[in-house]
Amino acid sequence: MNIRILGAHNVESRTTRCISLLIDNAVAIDAGGLTSGLSISAQQRLKALLLTHQHYDHIRDIPDLALNHSLNGNRVQIYATPDVRSAIETHLLNGKLYPKFQETPAARPAIDFKLIEPYVPQVIERYEVLAIPVNHPDITVGYQIRDNKGSAMFYTADTGPGLSHCWQQVSPHVLIVDVTVSNRYDEFAKKTGHLTPALLYEELVKFRELKGYLPRIIAVHMNPSLEKEIKEEAAAVAEVLNASITLASEDMRLAI
């Protein structure tokens, strides 16, 4: 399994993109930096898009992706919970802000919405996909993706503390986890449903207690203005746990 981090941050700038992951050039998770990270031809090769939740930095590139598919006579399957689909159809692809690409063109709409049901494994393309609810405002799910060779990754999506229920369900080789802010924003992180390096430490201790190991850990969704602090604090966590913790960057590539 090859993973490309198209977007690693929670805001866009000249050097950063919002969160988006690409697996084997075929399946994407979240659409914050999806079209800005891929050529038109690479977008056309995309078979499926999995959405974790409805917040703008995770869905913002859906209109451009849909337009590019529509103009080329293609369609993309978008997997989401009912609430996420409803939010997109109500506020984004609503015929006013942007065309209803879930209905256009009539003969072959550019978007084909598919239902994701938490805790129910399903096969998407050639992957076993398991959606698991996490602790973030509105309904948010993380995804374990396992290929036919047994390689697995788990992406927490945006999440706050309290992930033991997730750890019981997954066994990833790579854990891609939200670390949005530094430790001095502890209360903000808890209130808004995010992690700091210190909060991540607590979750990783629970992971190791439950699973008996720690996977390779990739931090994402960092705020760029806090990235230096986050990196230093994450390095301290890695040293204490004797773990591998790396901050993601745009176009980082991982092989499992």
C-alpha positions as CSV (number, residue, x, y, z in Angstrom):
1,M,0.0,0.0,0.0
2,N,1.3,3.4,-1.0
3,I,0.0,6.5,0.7
4,R,0.5,10.0,-0.5
5,I,-0.2,12.9,1.9
6,L,-1.8,15.5,-0.5
7,G,-2.6,17.9,2.3
8,A,-1.2,17.7,5.8
9,H,-2.5,20.9,7.5
10,N,-5.7,22.5,8.7
11,V,-5.4,25.7,6.7
12,E,-4.2,26.5,3.2
13,S,-1.2,28.8,2.4
14,R,1.4,29.1,-0.3
15,T,3.2,26.0,1.2
16,T,0.4,24.1,3.0
17,R,-2.8,22.4,1.9
18,C,-5.8,21.2,3.9
19,I,-6.0,17.6,4.8
20,S,-6.3,14.9,2.1
21,L,-4.8,11.4,1.7
22,L,-4.4,9.3,-1.5
23,I,-4.0,5.5,-1.4
24,D,-2.4,3.8,-4.4
25,N,-3.6,6.6,-6.7
26,A,-7.1,5.2,-6.5
27,V,-8.8,6.0,-3.2
28,A,-8.7,9.3,-1.4
29,I,-9.7,10.2,2.1
30,D,-11.0,13.7,2.6
31,A,-10.9,16.5,0.1
32,G,-9.2,19.5,1.7
33,G,-6.2,19.5,-0.7
34,L,-7.4,17.0,-3.2
35,T,-7.6,18.9,-6.5
36,S,-4.8,21.3,-5.6
37,G,-2.6,18.3,-5.0
38,L,-3.5,16.3,-8.2
39,S,-3.3,16.9,-11.9
40,I,-6.5,16.6,-13.9
41,S,-5.4,13.2,-15.3
42,A,-4.6,12.0,-11.8
43,Q,-8.1,13.2,-10.6
44,Q,-9.6,11.1,-13.4
45,R,-8.0,8.0,-12.1
46,L,-9.5,8.4,-8.7
47,K,-12.1,5.7,-8.1
48,A,-13.5,6.6,-4.7
49,L,-13.4,9.4,-2.1
50,L,-14.1,8.7,1.6
51,L,-15.3,11.6,3.7
52,T,-14.7,11.7,7.5
53,H,-17.1,14.6,8.3
54,Q,-18.6,17.7,6.9
55,H,-16.2,20.5,8.1
56,Y,-15.1,22.7,5.2
57,D,-11.4,21.9,5.3
58,H,-12.3,18.3,4.6
59,I,-14.8,18.8,1.8
60,R,-13.7,22.0,0.1
61,D,-12.4,20.4,-3.2
62,I,-15.5,18.4,-3.9
63,P,-17.0,20.9,-6.3
64,D,-13.8,21.2,-8.4
65,L,-13.4,17.4,-8.4
66,A,-17.0,17.0,-9.6
67,L,-16.6,19.7,-12.3
68,N,-13.4,18.1,-13.6
69,H,-15.2,14.7,-13.7
70,S,-18.3,16.1,-15.3
71,L,-16.4,17.8,-18.1
72,N,-14.6,14.6,-18.9
73,G,-17.7,12.4,-18.8
74,N,-16.5,10.5,-15.7
75,R,-17.9,10.0,-12.3
76,V,-16.5,9.4,-8.8
77,Q,-18.0,7.5,-5.9
78,I,-18.1,9.5,-2.7
79,Y,-18.6,7.5,0.5
80,A,-20.1,9.4,3.5
81,T,-22.5,9.1,6.4
82,P,-26.0,10.4,5.7
83,D,-25.4,13.5,7.7
84,V,-22.3,14.4,5.7
85,R,-24.1,13.8,2.4
86,S,-27.0,15.9,3.6
87,A,-24.7,18.8,4.6
88,I,-23.0,18.7,1.2
89,E,-26.2,18.6,-0.8
90,T,-27.8,21.4,1.4
91,H,-24.9,23.8,1.6
92,L,-22.4,23.1,-1.2
93,L,-23.8,21.2,-4.2
94,N,-27.2,22.8,-3.8
95,G,-27.7,24.4,-7.2
96,K,-27.0,27.9,-5.9
97,L,-23.5,27.8,-4.4
98,Y,-22.5,25.1,-6.9
99,P,-24.3,22.8,-9.4
100,K,-25.9,19.6,-8.1
101,F,-23.3,17.3,-9.5
102,Q,-25.0,14.4,-7.8
103,E,-27.7,14.9,-10.4
104,T,-25.7,16.5,-13.3
105,P,-25.4,15.5,-16.1
106,A,-28.6,13.6,-15.9
107,A,-27.5,10.6,-18.0
108,R,-24.4,10.1,-15.8
109,P,-24.0,12.3,-12.7
110,A,-20.4,13.2,-11.9
111,I,-20.9,12.2,-8.2
112,D,-22.3,8.9,-7.0
113,F,-23.0,9.1,-3.3
114,K,-22.5,5.8,-1.3
115,L,-23.4,5.2,2.3
116,I,-20.8,4.5,4.9
117,E,-22.1,2.7,8.0
118,P,-19.9,2.8,11.1
119,Y,-18.5,-0.5,12.4
120,V,-19.6,-2.4,9.3
121,P,-16.7,-3.4,7.1
122,Q,-17.2,-3.0,3.4
123,V,-15.1,-3.6,0.3
124,I,-14.4,-0.4,-1.7
125,E,-12.4,-1.1,-4.8
126,R,-9.9,-3.7,-3.5
127,Y,-9.7,-2.5,0.1
128,E,-11.5,-3.5,3.2
129,V,-12.8,-0.3,4.8
130,L,-13.9,0.1,8.4
131,A,-15.4,3.4,9.6
132,I,-15.2,4.1,13.3
133,P,-16.8,7.1,15.1
134,V,-14.3,9.4,16.8
135,N,-14.6,12.3,19.2
136,H,-15.2,15.5,17.1
137,P,-18.1,17.8,16.7
138,D,-20.8,16.6,14.4
139,I,-20.7,13.0,13.2
140,T,-17.1,12.2,12.4
141,V,-15.5,8.8,11.5
142,G,-12.0,7.6,11.1
143,Y,-11.1,4.9,8.6
144,Q,-9.0,1.7,8.7
145,I,-8.0,0.7,5.2
146,R,-6.6,-2.8,4.7
147,D,-5.4,-4.1,1.3
148,N,-5.5,-7.7,0.0
149,K,-2.0,-8.3,1.2
150,G,-2.9,-7.4,4.8
151,S,-1.3,-4.0,5.0
152,A,-3.4,-1.6,7.0
153,M,-3.5,2.1,8.0
154,F,-5.8,3.9,10.3
155,Y,-6.6,7.6,9.9
156,T,-8.3,9.1,12.9
157,A,-9.7,12.1,11.1
158,D,-10.2,15.1,13.4
159,T,-10.5,13.8,16.9
160,G,-10.2,14.7,20.6
161,P,-9.2,12.4,23.4
162,G,-10.9,9.1,24.2
163,L,-9.9,6.7,21.4
164,S,-9.8,3.4,23.3
165,H,-13.0,2.2,21.4
166,C,-11.1,2.8,18.2
167,W,-8.0,1.0,19.3
168,Q,-10.1,-2.1,20.1
169,Q,-11.3,-2.2,16.5
170,V,-8.0,-1.6,14.5
171,S,-4.6,-3.1,14.1
172,P,-2.7,-0.7,11.7
173,H,0.8,-0.7,10.6
174,V,0.6,3.1,10.2
175,L,-1.5,5.4,12.4
176,I,-2.3,8.8,10.8
177,V,-3.5,11.0,13.6
178,D,-4.8,14.5,14.3
179,V,-2.4,16.7,16.2
180,T,-3.8,20.1,15.4
181,V,-2.3,22.3,18.1
182,S,0.6,22.4,20.7
183,N,0.3,21.6,24.4
184,R,-0.4,25.1,25.5
185,Y,-3.7,24.9,23.6
186,D,-4.8,21.9,25.7
187,E,-8.2,23.3,26.7
188,F,-8.9,24.5,23.2
189,A,-8.1,21.0,21.8
190,K,-10.4,19.3,24.3
191,K,-13.2,21.8,23.7
192,T,-13.0,21.6,19.8
193,G,-12.2,17.9,19.5
194,H,-8.5,17.8,18.6
195,L,-5.3,16.4,20.0
196,T,-2.0,18.0,21.2
197,P,1.2,16.0,21.6
198,A,0.5,15.6,25.3
199,L,-3.0,14.3,24.6
200,L,-1.6,12.0,21.9
201,Y,0.8,10.6,24.4
202,E,-2.1,9.5,26.6
203,E,-3.9,7.9,23.6
204,L,-0.7,6.0,22.6
205,V,-0.2,4.6,26.1
206,K,-3.7,3.2,25.9
207,F,-3.1,1.8,22.4
208,R,0.0,0.0,23.6
209,E,-1.8,-1.4,26.6
210,L,-4.6,-2.7,24.5
211,K,-2.6,-3.9,21.4
212,G,0.8,-4.7,22.8
213,Y,2.7,-2.6,20.2
214,L,2.8,0.9,18.7
215,P,2.5,1.4,14.9
216,R,4.4,4.0,12.9
217,I,2.7,7.3,13.7
218,I,2.2,10.2,11.3
219,A,0.8,13.5,12.7
220,V,-1.5,15.5,10.4
221,H,-3.9,18.5,10.5
222,M,-1.3,20.7,12.2
223,N,-1.8,24.5,12.3
224,P,1.3,25.8,10.4
225,S,1.9,28.6,12.9
226,L,2.3,26.1,15.7
227,E,4.1,23.4,13.8
228,K,7.6,24.1,15.3
229,E,6.1,23.7,18.8
230,I,4.2,20.6,17.8
231,K,7.3,19.0,16.3
232,E,9.4,19.6,19.4
233,E,6.7,18.3,21.7
234,A,5.9,15.3,19.5
235,A,9.6,14.4,19.5
236,A,9.6,14.4,23.3
237,V,6.6,12.0,23.2
238,A,8.4,9.7,20.8
239,E,11.5,9.6,23.0
240,V,9.5,8.6,26.1
241,L,7.5,6.0,24.3
242,N,10.4,4.8,22.1
243,A,8.0,5.3,19.2
244,S,8.3,6.6,15.6
245,I,6.3,9.9,15.3
246,T,6.7,12.1,12.2
247,L,4.9,15.2,11.3
248,A,3.4,14.9,7.8
249,S,4.2,17.3,5.0
250,E,2.6,18.0,1.6
251,D,3.4,15.2,-0.9
252,M,5.0,13.0,1.7
253,R,4.9,9.3,0.5
254,L,4.5,6.3,2.8
255,A,4.9,2.6,1.9
256,I,3.3,-0.1,4.0
